[in-house]
Amino acid sequence: MKAIWNGAIGFGLVNIPVKIYSATETTKLDLDMLDKSDFSNIRFKRVNENTGKEVKWENIVKGYLMDDKYIILDEEDYEAASPEKSKILSIDQFVKENEVDSVYFENPYYLEPQKNGENAYRLLLKALAKTEMVGVGTFVLRESEAIGMIRPYNNEVLVLNRLRFAQEIRDYGDLKIPAAKAPKPAELKMAVNLIEQLSQEFDPEMYKDTYSEALMKIIKQKAKGKNIKTKKAEPAKEGKVIDLMAQLKASLQNTKSKNAS
């Protein structure tokens, strides 16, 4: 794995040198874009808008358009904007993890202790596990400020979850959400029963990327010259009034049948 950030965690007066690594990888199939006429690869080039000539990566800079003029930024400018946050994720507060709504969650990263930081790293990991708390602070990653939530994972490693800022969460006021009308007691009771029947401890191993597997199976079949028979899913029916009680009863019965078998 390649580190994407090198700095330190600020824990009170203790600085823990760490490196950050991405904790996830995609299982999505790597499909190429091709010209339909002869299946040639499509190539995208970075071209100069005025000359039409390709520009090499080392000659590309970033700028902000202000008053019809670009203000060019370099690496020193990014660090000068917040020199501390570029190198230190200072924990500002400790909170209960369940207080952080999942709508704020972005990407997870692994934190690896560096030389002379192993003891402090282990201390923070164990202290968070014992108190069942998470540490929250801000830092700069890839030229943008982010909220970081540090928590123990499997009691072995510290994980940094990048969080969204409150102003990044869209207001849902424009959505057509049903009025706050209480459901019928019988329907609510049956819905609760269904939830209870399907309740169990979360096991991520239950869920696999079966779509990519199925797509790869089709690719292999087509490579052998086989014809693919497609079963089209029926579109969701709209506008039809549904009998909630009947559907809930059927769902409960279906769940009981699966549990019995």
Helices and strands as residue ranges (DSSP letters): E 5-11, E 14-22, G 57-59, E 62-66, E 69-73, H 75-81, H 83-87, E 88-96, G 97-99, G 102-104, E 105-113, H 118-131, E 133-141, E 144-153, E 157-163, G 166-168, H 185-197, G 204-206, H 210-223, H 244-260
